[in-house]
């Protein structure tokens, strides 16, 4: 709420979300409808260092002899910094490794990827949006008449996503996400979230914008 609903909606518009969004607090929970194409546009920004691509349904036309008859180039516009985009990607890597998206790890997806599940009220929609360094894929599972699927995002869409990537893996080359300039790493106390001291028993590595690095040492384990 400190960011402001109008600013939040403006950010969503820059990412490519054009559906109706009411300025109510529940939008922080994703309480508005989007199309799979809009969600793909938003996630593509994260996967392209803050550059939003103009999405195409047809990139090129090739003849039966392999001749390129027509080719359309993807236009990009900058809507976020590489550093901020990476921080979100890092969070979504955590969702895959430790959160609701970890089901894809249990299915054998061991390459670097980031993503998030989505489950709507009454289990009507099951979502998973995820990406590697070379591909964004959004999966929606649901019925046209809005019957409940009885599936969470992890039970439905995430499994479809994992199976799809298992099939196409020979043709893609996922690599670790690049840490851009403007992002720094610090070891923090898992309990306080402040910079870890030698007395902290639970520590973790976190990423920060270089101009927003925490300066305070852990107040719980100062001694």
Secondary structure, 3 states (H helix, E strand, C coil): CCCCHHHHHHHHHHHCCCCCCCCCHHHHHCCCCCCHHHHHHHHHHHHCCCEEECCCCCCEEECCCCCEEEECCCCEEECCCHHHHHHHHHHHHHHHHCCHHHHHHHCCCCCCCEEEEEECHHHCCEEEEEECCCCEEEEEECCCCCCCCCCCCCCCHHHHHHHHHHHHHHHCCCCCCCCCCCEEEEEEECCCCCECCCCCCCEEEEEEECCCCCCCECCCCCC
